[in-house]
């Protein structure tokens, strides 16, 4: 059995790992690389380490674009095998991949107008809506805890990763040459005691683990102070009539923020003022959340009983129409706009930011991880001038960073999860999906916790298991 690390190797985005066993080859995830536009575009088109036509099937950990977003490219290039995921992940991908195709269509059109004037080669979309349509026909939904044989000698079981709706830890039981090996892939590991979703589930004993390491060297702020910090922020914004802009991931983070603000308003911790969720994807994703209450934790289930709809309340408006979105630019504060993308790289959030950031009355709330070289990271680092749609803007607005809302486990939480593993049985741990400094820090922590063999594979590294 061989494992080849292709994406999210010593970096955070573009998750993709190849496993070859018993004459079968399959992928764990196939995500988009995010970051600098040209470099990301070239990386996402590159399939030098995997031939799509030779992949027998794929297992998808969850629906986030950096894990699922490049599957239609694989399909367009000849991959026609089944894609195994949880049912919630399948439903989220049905809207997220179409949204990705739509964003690409608009971005390529915009970039090519400039490239044409500069007499440069024009870009082509990675994939189209037709490719997404074909991709969705290849999805196979699998419930949590239901063991399924996906290839001769390969059995798959999903366990709840607690990261986003439908996210799964991939647990594989593999029989090869008379021996049984248990291999697991974390996808993105969630956190304990967070709203909406259940905690990450403990998996059976394993021999090999491919684990994310996004926050391997950091600890998040205490999640219990989040409500107080958000309430204080809302009060401050209300008092000065601020336009509050929140770049937010459409799946998971937006629903979490909506639920948090709903609770704050219900408790009277801040005065009610208009909240807009301006993102067709966020709106559609919220509908998928409503369809899958089986993924909710007990507290959210009880909130659902008491309030019927945790993602809707009197002062909340979901916007899908472009003209309604444009009207927000002329609206006086106080009000809040939650819009995608979370790293502030694409989508309607760019329009809201350019209409907001040059006034010190306004606020930008950064509520999640932003990769290097993204606009979101530049805002978090409070660069005095930022570029939006190629134009320069002064960053005068107040920037409030929430480090307690991350859906990724931090180093302390990951160590708590790893503590369930049998150190005597564990053959090797492979750290992926993290910047190198975070991976080095977590490797050191794992050694301190008694795990002997920890690897940080680079792109293209291959291991015999």
HUBEL-V592910 format. One record per backbone hydrogen bond with DSSP energy under -0.5 kcal/mol. CO is the residue of the C=O (numbers start at 1). NH is the residue of the N-H. If there is no record, write none. Layout:
co:nh
CO:NH
CO:NH
//
This chain:
co:nh
1:465
2:20
3:463
4:6
4:18
5:460
7:16
8:10
8:433
10:436
11:434
13:8
15:31
16:6
16:7
17:28
18:4
19:26
20:2
21:24
24:21
25:56
25:57
26:19
27:29
27:59
28:17
30:70
30:71
32:14
36:40
37:41
38:42
39:43
40:44
41:45
42:46
43:46
45:47
50:52
51:54
52:55
54:56
57:27
58:84
59:29
59:61
61:168
64:67
64:68
65:32
65:69
66:15
67:30
68:71
70:74
71:75
72:76
73:77
74:79
75:78
82:58
82:84
83:140
84:60
85:142
86:90
87:91
88:92
89:93
90:94
91:95
92:95
92:96
93:97
95:99
96:100
97:101
98:102
99:103
100:104
101:105
102:106
103:107
104:108
105:109
106:110
107:111
108:112
109:113
110:114
111:115
112:116
113:117
114:118
115:120
116:119
128:132
129:133
130:134
131:135
132:136
133:137
134:138
135:138
136:139
138:83
140:85
143:146
143:158
145:147
148:150
148:156
151:154
153:175
154:150
154:151
155:173
156:148
157:171
158:145
159:169
160:201
161:190
162:191
164:167
167:161
167:162
168:170
169:159
169:171
170:172
170:185
171:157
172:174
172:183
173:155
174:176
174:181
176:179
179:176
181:174
181:183
182:207
182:208
183:172
184:210
185:170
187:189
189:409
195:197
196:297
207:427
207:428
208:184
209:211
209:430
210:186
211:432
213:216
215:218
215:411
218:411
222:225
223:226
225:229
226:230
227:231
228:232
229:233
230:234
231:235
232:236
233:237
234:238
235:239
236:240
237:242
238:241
241:333
242:244
242:334
242:335
243:245
243:363
244:337
245:247
245:365
246:339
247:367
249:254
250:252
251:253
252:256
253:257
254:258
255:259
256:260
257:261
258:262
259:263
260:264
261:265
262:266
263:267
264:268
264:269
264:270
265:268
274:336
275:317
276:278
276:338
277:279
277:319
279:283
280:284
281:285
282:286
283:287
284:288
285:289
286:290
287:291
288:292
289:292
292:295
293:296
295:198
297:301
298:302
299:303
300:304
301:305
302:306
303:307
304:308
307:309
309:312
313:316
315:275
317:277
317:319
319:279
321:325
322:326
323:327
324:328
325:328
326:329
327:330
328:331
335:244
336:276
337:246
337:339
338:278
339:248
340:349
341:344
343:376
347:350
348:351
348:352
349:353
350:354
351:355
353:356
353:357
356:359
357:396
357:397
359:362
362:398
363:245
364:366
364:400
365:247
365:367
366:402
371:374
374:378
375:379
376:380
377:381
378:383
379:382
384:395
386:393
388:391
391:388
393:386
394:396
398:364
398:400
399:401
400:366
400:402
401:403
409:215
410:414
411:415
412:416
413:417
414:418
415:419
417:420
418:421
421:423
422:426
428:209
429:431
429:455
430:211
430:432
432:213
433:213
435:438
435:439
436:440
437:441
438:442
439:443
440:444
441:445
442:446
443:447
444:448
445:449
446:451
447:450
450:452
452:454
453:429
455:431
458:461
461:5
463:3
463:465
//
